[in-house]
Amino acid sequence: MLLLGIDVGGTHTDAVALGPKGIEAQVKVATNHDDLLSSIKSALSEIVQNTDASSIKQLNLSTTLSTNAIVEGRFEDVGVIVSAGPGLDPHSFMLCKDFHVIPGSLDHRGSETKQLNNLSLEEAISSCRKSGVKVYAAVTKFSPRNPAHEKEMELAIGDNADFITLGHQITGRLNFPRRIATAFYNCAVWRVFNKFADAISGTLEEMGLGHIKVNILKADGGTMPLPLSRKVPVQSIFSGPAASVMGIIALCKITHDSIIYDIGGTTTDIAIFVGGTPLIEQEGINIGSHPTLVRALKVHSIGVGGDSAISILEGIVRVGPTRVGPSIAFGGEIPTLTDALIWKDSCDCGNIGKSKAGFAAFASKIDMEPDELADKAIENAIDKIHDSTRELVEEINQQPVYTIHELLENRRIIPRKIYIMGGPAKAMKMDIFRKFRLSTEVPENYDVANAIGAALTRTTTEIELFADTERGVMFIPSLGYRENVPRTYNLEAAEKDAMNHLLAHLGEMRVAADGDNALITASSSFNMVNGSTTVGRNIRVKCQIKPGVVRTYS
């Protein structure tokens, strides 16, 4: 059985077919940002030509589609309808013009303290309809404790919407402002993502690959089945950096505090491993300037890559952050970092003669020797990577950090090794080693490590279970599950129920349930007291299938 991995990067789209013993086929094609599907189709076609298509079991895809849509403002208008009650003014988190606040509230336990104002709700929906809005986000404060108000909103919106995101379905975690932003962006990219998903499915059918199971990479270092991704496309944002982290896990046995560099054509992604485990943005990433509840691996990107243009500013040679086209070696007109590496004979790619001639001509034009220009360009790129890494490590060391498995407090990170992947990795290895003076490793297949990581990433999911024994209720917001429980219900029973529902949810997604990779990440039980009498317990359990790869090739 073969596993396919495709990573759509800023410059290249990489694809690999992996068998039990390693890579059976690989390809690298230019990314067409105006038509990402064409890049994926080209990569798939070449892979299929060199493999037995009937043996392909699965395709894991990392795509920049949702990220690009948000960065470039190519998303549709969203009707955001919220209800908060006293204390917090939702207008402070207004994300769009069709933003409406409806009177009504729930308390922190999910009990209704004020009914939704139906007249205000109808007026809000009417206003959105007049604006041509077809996708809606409905979010109420404390909806993970009780989704009743969000469901009332959904019912009222009805046929006015092509798609509705309800806040409680995103996650059980409480953070009203972050949930508003997450629901908004989920709606904003829903249509463009689903058109892309339709095209992927259609392309596979046309190529005779309709039997393949398709998964989309998530920002947290896991994958989700394509049908599920259609409902939560916001989870696919920043999936590219996740692919690089999973790729290095698949190719290298990492045991120390380490720095990971994925040097691509457009950017360098920097990740930090603590004791061999990657860090994660536990609360959620920022999309634009808005904090969300989208969990993601902690990766910092800077505008330094193989195709970063070389420029002179105030007499200083600079590399990036702009990319104005490919390297001269690959048909561009402006010299890049790759051309500087070619001039120094560190890199052997593309049209070497054309690259060196163009590089020398540029150096002459600015009255500089080509050797000096190349040295200063490479030095500038390495300095930017070094300075950004130092700032990232300092930031991490100033606060408690989360790995994909646990919270680490008072743990100071002291990197002892560097791992580099991406096209220019081998060419820049010695320069990075000389700058950092740390053991530096470039793994085999470094140039397609992202695609390898994509192919091998396991499907992950998480759920949060809440129980209020005084009210006699247990619920799992993200699954829309609710049941009555006795007053004797305790933490042990809650942990067991949470794990069972997690594995059952995987089964519903047609994912093989692997209990060995399931773990409880948070568990608490607090007595609720009325006067001097304990009247019940408030129980919370959070569990997940931990991110990782299905196997390694280290």
C-alpha positions as CSV (number, residue, x, y, z in Angstrom):
1,M,0.0,0.0,0.0
2,L,1.2,3.5,-0.9
3,L,0.7,6.7,1.0
4,L,0.8,9.9,-1.0
5,G,1.8,13.3,0.4
6,I,1.5,16.6,-1.4
7,D,2.7,19.9,0.1
8,V,1.7,23.1,-1.8
9,G,4.4,25.6,-0.9
10,G,5.0,29.2,-1.8
11,T,7.4,28.3,-4.6
12,H,7.1,24.6,-5.3
13,T,4.5,21.9,-4.9
14,D,6.2,18.7,-3.7
15,A,4.7,15.2,-3.9
16,V,5.9,11.8,-2.7
17,A,4.6,8.2,-2.8
18,L,5.7,6.2,0.2
19,G,5.9,2.5,0.5
20,P,6.8,0.3,3.5
21,K,10.6,0.8,2.7
22,G,10.6,4.4,1.8
23,I,10.1,6.7,-1.2
24,E,8.9,5.0,-4.4
25,A,8.3,8.2,-6.4
26,Q,8.8,11.9,-5.9
27,V,8.2,15.1,-7.9
28,K,8.6,18.9,-7.6
29,V,6.6,21.3,-9.7
30,A,6.2,25.1,-9.7
31,T,3.3,26.3,-7.6
32,N,0.7,28.2,-9.7
33,H,-0.9,30.6,-7.1
34,D,-3.6,31.5,-9.6
35,D,-4.6,27.8,-9.9
36,L,-3.4,25.7,-7.1
37,L,-5.3,22.7,-8.4
38,S,-3.2,22.7,-11.6
39,S,0.0,22.3,-9.5
40,I,-1.6,19.5,-7.5
41,K,-2.8,17.8,-10.7
42,S,0.6,18.0,-12.3
43,A,2.3,16.5,-9.3
44,L,-0.3,13.7,-9.0
45,S,0.0,12.9,-12.7
46,E,3.8,12.4,-12.5
47,I,3.5,10.3,-9.3
48,V,0.8,8.1,-10.9
49,Q,3.0,7.5,-13.9
50,N,5.7,6.1,-11.7
51,T,3.6,4.0,-9.3
52,D,0.9,1.4,-9.3
53,A,-2.2,3.5,-8.9
54,S,-4.3,0.6,-7.6
55,S,-1.9,0.3,-4.6
56,I,-2.4,4.0,-3.5
57,K,-4.4,3.9,-0.2
58,Q,-4.4,7.5,0.9
59,L,-3.5,11.1,0.0
60,N,-2.6,13.7,2.6
61,L,-2.7,17.2,1.3
62,S,-1.1,20.4,2.8
63,T,-2.6,23.4,1.1
64,T,-2.1,27.2,1.3
65,L,-5.5,27.8,0.0
66,S,-7.3,29.1,3.1
67,T,-4.2,31.0,4.3
68,N,-3.9,32.7,0.9
69,A,-7.6,33.6,0.8
70,I,-7.3,35.4,4.1
71,V,-4.0,37.1,3.4
72,E,-5.2,38.3,0.0
73,G,-8.7,39.3,1.2
74,R,-10.4,36.8,-1.2
75,F,-13.2,35.8,1.1
76,E,-16.9,36.5,1.1
77,D,-18.9,38.7,3.5
78,V,-20.0,36.9,6.7
79,G,-23.0,37.7,8.9
80,V,-21.8,37.5,12.5
81,I,-24.6,37.2,15.1
82,V,-23.5,37.2,18.7
83,S,-25.1,37.3,22.2
84,A,-23.1,37.9,25.3
85,G,-25.1,39.3,28.1
86,P,-23.7,41.6,30.8
87,G,-20.0,42.3,31.4
88,L,-18.4,42.0,28.0
89,D,-19.1,44.3,25.0
90,P,-19.0,42.1,21.9
91,H,-18.7,45.3,19.7
92,S,-15.0,45.3,20.9
93,F,-14.5,42.3,18.7
94,M,-16.3,43.4,15.6
95,L,-14.8,41.7,12.6
96,C,-17.0,42.8,9.7
97,K,-19.8,45.3,8.7
98,D,-22.6,42.7,9.1
99,F,-22.0,42.2,12.8
100,H,-25.0,42.1,15.1
101,V,-25.4,41.8,18.9
102,I,-28.6,40.3,20.1
103,P,-29.8,40.7,23.7
104,G,-29.9,37.5,25.7
105,S,-27.5,35.6,28.0
106,L,-26.4,32.4,29.7
107,D,-24.4,32.2,32.9
108,H,-21.0,30.3,33.3
109,R,-22.8,27.1,34.0
110,G,-25.0,27.3,30.9
111,S,-28.2,28.4,32.6
112,E,-30.3,30.9,30.7
113,T,-30.4,34.2,32.5
114,K,-32.1,36.2,29.7
115,Q,-34.0,34.9,26.7
116,L,-32.8,35.8,23.2
117,N,-34.6,38.9,21.8
118,N,-36.4,37.4,18.8
119,L,-37.3,40.7,17.3
120,S,-33.6,41.9,17.3
121,L,-32.6,38.5,15.9
122,E,-35.0,38.8,13.0
123,E,-33.9,42.4,12.3
124,A,-30.2,41.2,12.2
125,I,-31.0,38.4,9.8
126,S,-33.0,40.8,7.6
127,S,-30.1,43.2,7.5
128,C,-27.7,40.5,6.5
129,R,-30.1,39.3,3.8
130,K,-30.3,42.8,2.3
131,S,-26.5,42.9,2.2
132,G,-26.4,39.6,0.2
133,V,-24.9,37.6,3.0
134,K,-25.0,33.8,2.5
135,V,-22.7,32.5,5.3
136,Y,-23.3,33.1,9.0
137,A,-21.4,32.7,12.2
138,A,-23.6,32.4,15.4
139,V,-21.8,32.7,18.6
140,T,-23.0,33.1,22.2
141,K,-21.0,33.5,25.4
142,F,-20.8,30.2,27.3
143,S,-22.3,28.2,24.4
144,P,-20.0,25.2,25.1
145,R,-21.9,24.9,28.4
146,N,-25.3,25.2,26.6
147,P,-25.7,25.7,22.8
148,A,-29.5,26.4,23.0
149,H,-29.2,30.1,22.0
150,E,-26.9,29.3,19.1
151,K,-29.3,26.7,17.9
152,E,-32.2,29.2,18.1
153,M,-30.1,31.5,15.9
154,E,-29.5,28.7,13.5
155,L,-33.2,27.9,13.3
156,A,-34.0,31.6,12.7
157,I,-31.4,32.0,10.0
158,G,-32.7,28.8,8.3
159,D,-32.8,28.9,4.4
160,N,-31.2,32.4,4.3
161,A,-27.8,30.7,4.7
162,D,-25.7,28.4,2.5
163,F,-23.6,27.6,5.6
164,I,-23.7,28.4,9.3
165,T,-20.9,28.0,11.8
166,L,-22.1,27.6,15.4
167,G,-19.5,28.6,18.0
168,H,-19.9,25.6,20.3
169,Q,-19.1,23.2,17.4
170,I,-15.6,24.7,17.0
171,T,-14.2,23.7,20.4
172,G,-15.4,23.2,24.0
173,R,-12.8,25.7,25.2
174,L,-14.1,28.9,26.7
175,N,-12.9,32.2,25.1
176,F,-15.7,34.2,23.6
177,P,-13.6,36.7,21.6
178,R,-11.4,33.9,20.1
179,R,-14.5,31.9,19.3
180,I,-16.1,34.8,17.4
181,A,-12.9,35.2,15.3
182,T,-12.6,31.5,14.6
183,A,-16.3,31.2,13.6
184,F,-15.9,34.2,11.3
185,Y,-12.9,32.9,9.5
186,N,-14.4,29.5,9.2
187,C,-17.3,31.0,7.3
188,A,-15.1,33.4,5.3
189,V,-13.1,30.6,3.6
190,W,-15.9,28.0,3.5
191,R,-17.0,28.6,-0.1
192,V,-13.5,28.9,-1.6
193,F,-12.3,25.8,0.3
194,N,-15.3,23.7,-0.7
195,K,-14.9,24.6,-4.4
196,F,-11.3,23.5,-4.1
197,A,-12.4,20.2,-2.3
198,D,-14.9,19.6,-5.1
199,A,-12.2,20.1,-7.7
200,I,-9.8,17.7,-5.8
201,S,-12.5,15.0,-5.6
202,G,-13.4,15.5,-9.3
203,T,-9.7,15.4,-10.4
204,L,-9.2,12.1,-8.5
205,E,-12.2,10.6,-10.2
206,E,-11.0,11.7,-13.6
207,M,-7.6,10.1,-12.9
208,G,-9.1,6.8,-11.8
209,L,-8.1,7.5,-8.2
210,G,-11.6,7.8,-6.7
211,H,-10.8,5.0,-4.3
212,I,-8.2,7.1,-2.5
213,K,-9.0,8.4,1.0
214,V,-8.1,12.1,1.1
215,N,-7.0,14.0,4.3
216,I,-6.2,17.6,4.8
217,L,-3.4,18.7,7.1
218,K,-4.3,20.8,10.1
219,A,-2.2,23.5,11.8
220,D,-1.8,21.4,14.9
221,G,0.3,18.7,13.2
222,G,-2.6,16.3,12.4
223,T,-4.9,15.6,9.5
224,M,-8.7,15.6,9.1
225,P,-10.7,13.7,6.5
226,L,-11.7,15.7,3.5
227,P,-15.5,15.5,4.3
228,L,-14.8,16.9,7.8
229,S,-12.5,19.6,6.4
230,R,-15.5,21.0,4.4
231,K,-17.2,21.9,7.7
232,V,-14.1,23.3,9.4
233,P,-11.8,24.7,6.7
234,V,-10.3,27.2,9.2
235,Q,-8.4,24.3,10.6
236,S,-6.4,24.0,7.4
237,I,-4.8,27.5,7.9
238,F,-1.0,27.3,8.3
239,S,-0.9,23.6,7.4
240,G,2.3,24.0,5.5
241,P,4.5,24.6,8.6
242,A,2.9,21.6,10.2
243,A,4.0,19.5,7.3
244,S,7.6,20.6,7.7
245,V,7.5,19.7,11.5
246,M,6.0,16.3,10.8
247,G,8.6,15.8,8.0
248,I,11.5,16.3,10.3
249,I,9.9,13.9,12.9
250,A,9.6,11.3,10.2
251,L,13.2,11.7,8.9
252,C,15.2,12.3,12.1
253,K,15.4,10.9,15.6
254,I,15.2,14.1,17.6
255,T,16.0,13.8,21.4
256,H,17.4,17.2,22.4
257,D,16.3,20.7,22.5
258,S,16.6,21.5,18.8
259,I,16.1,24.1,16.1
260,I,14.3,23.1,13.0
261,Y,14.6,25.1,9.7
262,D,12.5,24.6,6.7
263,I,14.2,26.8,4.1
264,G,11.8,27.1,1.1
265,G,11.7,29.3,-1.9
266,T,9.8,32.1,-0.3
267,T,10.2,31.8,3.5
268,T,12.1,30.0,6.2
269,D,10.0,28.4,8.8
270,I,11.6,28.1,12.3
271,A,10.3,25.6,14.8
272,I,11.7,24.7,18.3
273,F,11.7,21.2,19.7
274,V,11.9,20.7,23.5
275,G,13.5,17.3,24.4
276,G,12.6,16.0,21.0
277,T,9.0,17.3,21.0
278,P,7.6,20.2,19.0
279,L,5.9,23.2,20.8
280,I,2.3,24.2,20.1
281,E,0.3,27.4,20.4
282,Q,-2.0,26.1,23.0
283,E,-4.5,28.9,23.1
284,G,-4.6,29.3,19.4
285,I,-3.0,31.3,16.6
286,N,-3.6,34.8,15.5
287,I,-5.1,35.2,12.0
288,G,-4.3,38.7,10.9
289,S,-4.5,40.6,14.2
290,H,-7.3,38.5,15.6
291,P,-6.6,35.7,18.2
292,T,-8.5,32.5,17.4
293,L,-9.0,29.0,18.9
294,V,-7.2,27.3,16.0
295,R,-4.5,25.2,17.8
296,A,-1.2,25.2,15.8
297,L,2.4,24.0,16.1
298,K,4.6,26.9,17.2
299,V,6.3,28.0,14.0
300,H,7.7,31.4,13.1
301,S,8.1,32.3,9.4
302,I,10.5,34.9,8.0
303,G,10.9,36.3,4.5
304,V,14.2,34.5,3.6
305,G,14.2,31.7,1.0
306,G,16.0,30.5,-2.0
307,D,14.0,32.9,-4.3
308,S,14.4,35.9,-2.0
309,A,15.6,38.8,-4.1
310,I,19.0,40.4,-3.4
311,S,18.9,44.2,-3.1
312,I,21.1,47.0,-2.0
313,L,19.7,49.5,0.5
314,E,21.8,52.3,1.9
315,G,24.9,50.4,0.8
316,I,24.0,47.2,2.6
317,V,23.4,43.9,0.7
318,R,20.0,42.5,1.7
319,V,18.2,39.3,1.0
320,G,14.3,39.3,1.0
321,P,11.8,39.6,2.3
322,T,10.3,40.1,-1.2
323,R,10.2,37.4,-3.8
324,V,9.8,39.0,-7.3
325,G,10.2,35.8,-9.3
326,P,12.4,32.7,-9.5
327,S,16.2,32.7,-9.4
328,I,18.1,33.6,-12.5
329,A,19.0,29.9,-12.6
330,F,15.4,29.1,-13.2
331,G,14.5,31.8,-15.6
332,G,14.3,34.9,-13.4
333,E,15.8,38.3,-14.0
334,I,16.8,39.4,-10.5
335,P,19.5,37.6,-8.5
336,T,18.4,35.7,-5.5
337,L,19.9,33.8,-2.5
338,T,20.0,30.7,-4.7
339,D,22.0,32.5,-7.3
340,A,24.5,33.6,-4.6
341,L,24.8,30.0,-3.4
342,I,25.4,28.9,-7.0
343,W,28.1,31.5,-7.5
344,K,29.9,30.1,-4.4
345,D,29.6,26.6,-5.8
346,S,27.5,25.5,-2.8
347,C,24.4,24.8,-4.9
348,D,24.1,22.8,-8.2
349,C,20.7,23.4,-9.6
350,G,19.0,25.0,-12.6
351,N,21.0,26.7,-15.4
352,I,24.4,27.3,-13.7
353,G,25.9,29.2,-16.6
354,K,23.0,31.6,-16.9
355,S,22.9,32.1,-13.1
356,K,26.6,33.0,-12.8
357,A,26.5,35.3,-15.8
358,G,23.4,37.1,-14.5
359,F,24.9,37.3,-11.0
360,A,28.2,38.7,-12.3
361,A,26.4,41.3,-14.4
362,F,24.3,42.5,-11.4
363,A,27.5,42.7,-9.3
364,S,29.2,44.8,-12.0
365,K,26.2,47.1,-12.2
366,I,26.4,48.0,-8.5
367,D,30.3,48.2,-8.7
368,M,30.9,45.1,-6.5
369,E,32.9,41.9,-7.0
370,P,30.6,38.9,-7.4
371,D,32.4,37.0,-4.6
372,E,31.9,39.9,-2.2
373,L,28.2,40.2,-3.3
374,A,27.6,36.5,-2.8
375,D,29.3,36.4,0.6
376,K,27.4,39.4,1.9
377,A,24.1,38.1,0.6
378,I,24.5,34.7,2.2
379,E,25.7,36.4,5.4
380,N,22.7,38.7,5.5
381,A,20.3,35.7,5.1
382,I,22.1,33.7,7.8
383,D,22.1,36.8,10.1
384,K,18.3,37.2,9.7
385,I,17.7,33.5,10.4
386,H,20.0,33.7,13.5
387,D,18.5,36.8,14.9
388,S,14.9,35.6,14.4
389,T,15.8,32.3,16.1
390,R,17.4,34.0,19.1
391,E,14.3,36.2,19.5
392,L,12.0,33.2,19.3
393,V,14.0,31.2,21.9
394,E,14.0,34.2,24.2
395,E,10.3,34.7,23.8
396,I,9.7,31.0,24.6
397,N,11.9,31.1,27.6
398,Q,9.9,34.0,29.1
399,Q,6.7,32.0,29.6
400,P,5.4,28.5,30.3
401,V,5.4,26.5,27.1
402,Y,3.3,23.7,25.7
403,T,4.5,20.7,23.7
404,I,2.1,18.7,21.7
405,H,1.9,16.4,24.8
406,E,2.2,18.5,28.0
407,L,2.6,21.9,29.7
408,L,6.2,22.7,30.7
409,E,6.8,25.3,33.4
410,N,10.1,26.7,34.5
411,R,11.8,24.8,31.6
412,R,14.6,26.8,30.0
413,I,15.3,25.8,26.3
414,I,18.9,25.5,25.4
415,P,19.2,24.3,21.7
416,R,21.9,21.7,21.2
417,K,21.3,20.7,17.6
418,I,20.0,22.2,14.3
419,Y,18.1,20.3,11.6
420,I,17.6,21.8,8.1
421,M,15.2,20.8,5.3
422,G,14.0,22.4,2.1
423,G,15.6,23.1,-1.2
424,P,18.6,25.2,-0.1
425,A,19.2,23.2,3.0
426,K,22.4,21.3,1.9
427,A,23.9,24.5,0.3
428,M,23.4,26.5,3.5
429,K,24.4,23.8,6.0
430,M,28.0,24.9,6.6
431,D,27.1,28.6,6.7
432,I,24.5,27.9,9.4
433,F,26.9,25.7,11.3
434,R,29.6,28.4,11.3
435,K,27.1,31.0,12.6
436,F,25.6,28.9,15.4
437,R,28.4,26.5,16.3
438,L,25.9,23.8,16.9
439,S,25.8,20.3,15.5
440,T,23.9,20.7,12.2
441,E,22.1,17.9,10.3
442,V,20.5,17.8,6.8
443,P,18.5,14.6,6.5
444,E,18.2,12.5,3.4
445,N,15.3,13.6,1.2
446,Y,15.6,17.0,2.7
447,D,14.2,18.6,-0.4
448,V,10.8,16.8,-0.2
449,A,10.6,16.5,3.6
450,N,7.4,18.5,3.8
451,A,5.6,16.1,1.4
452,I,7.0,13.2,3.4
453,G,5.6,14.8,6.6
454,A,2.3,15.3,5.0
455,A,2.1,11.7,3.8
456,L,2.9,10.2,7.2
457,T,0.9,12.5,9.5
458,R,-1.8,10.7,11.4
459,T,-5.4,11.9,11.8
460,T,-6.0,13.7,15.0
461,T,-8.9,15.1,16.9
462,E,-9.7,16.4,20.3
463,I,-12.9,16.6,22.4
464,E,-13.8,18.2,25.7
465,L,-16.3,16.7,28.1
466,F,-18.1,18.7,30.7
467,A,-20.3,17.4,33.6
468,D,-22.4,19.2,36.2
469,T,-23.6,16.6,38.7
470,E,-25.9,19.1,40.5
471,R,-27.9,19.5,37.3
472,G,-27.3,15.9,36.4
473,V,-25.9,16.5,32.9
474,M,-22.8,15.6,30.8
475,F,-22.1,17.1,27.4
476,I,-19.5,17.2,24.7
477,P,-20.0,20.5,22.8
478,S,-18.0,19.7,19.6
479,L,-20.0,16.5,19.1
480,G,-23.3,18.0,20.0
481,Y,-23.7,15.2,22.5
482,R,-25.6,15.5,25.8
483,E,-26.9,13.0,28.3
484,N,-28.2,12.8,31.9
485,V,-25.8,11.5,34.6
486,P,-26.4,10.6,38.2
487,R,-25.2,12.8,41.1
488,T,-22.6,10.1,41.8
489,Y,-20.9,10.6,38.4
490,N,-17.2,11.2,39.0
491,L,-13.9,12.1,37.3
492,E,-13.0,8.5,36.6
493,A,-16.2,7.9,34.8
494,A,-15.9,11.1,32.9
495,E,-12.4,10.2,31.7
496,K,-13.6,6.8,30.5
497,D,-16.6,8.4,28.7
498,A,-14.4,11.0,27.1
499,M,-12.0,8.4,25.7
500,N,-14.8,6.2,24.5
501,H,-16.5,9.1,22.7
502,L,-13.1,10.2,21.2
503,L,-12.5,6.8,19.7
504,A,-16.1,6.4,18.5
505,H,-15.8,9.8,16.8
506,L,-12.8,8.6,14.9
507,G,-14.7,5.5,13.9
508,E,-17.5,7.7,12.5
509,M,-14.8,9.5,10.4
510,R,-13.7,6.1,9.1
511,V,-10.4,6.5,10.9
512,A,-8.8,3.4,12.5
513,A,-9.2,4.0,16.2
514,D,-5.7,3.8,17.9
515,G,-6.1,3.8,21.6
516,D,-2.3,3.9,22.1
517,N,-2.2,7.4,20.6
518,A,-5.1,8.7,22.7
519,L,-4.4,10.6,25.8
520,I,-6.1,12.9,28.4
521,T,-4.5,16.3,28.3
522,A,-6.6,18.0,31.0
523,S,-8.8,16.6,33.8
524,S,-10.3,18.4,36.8
525,S,-13.2,18.1,39.3
526,F,-14.4,20.9,41.6
527,N,-16.9,20.7,44.3
528,M,-19.8,23.1,44.0
529,V,-20.9,24.4,47.4
530,N,-24.1,26.0,48.5
531,G,-23.7,27.5,51.9
532,S,-21.7,24.8,53.8
533,T,-23.1,21.9,51.7
534,T,-21.5,20.2,48.7
535,V,-24.3,20.1,46.1
536,G,-22.4,18.6,43.2
537,R,-19.2,18.5,41.1
538,N,-18.1,20.4,38.1
539,I,-16.1,18.1,35.9
540,R,-14.0,18.8,32.8
541,V,-12.0,16.3,30.8
542,K,-10.1,17.1,27.6
543,C,-8.6,14.3,25.5
544,Q,-7.0,14.0,22.0
545,I,-5.3,11.7,19.5
546,K,-1.8,13.2,19.8
547,P,-0.2,14.6,16.7
548,G,2.5,12.5,15.1
549,V,3.5,10.3,12.2
550,V,2.3,6.8,11.5
551,R,5.9,5.6,10.9
552,T,9.4,7.0,10.6
553,Y,12.2,6.6,8.1
554,S,15.0,7.9,10.4
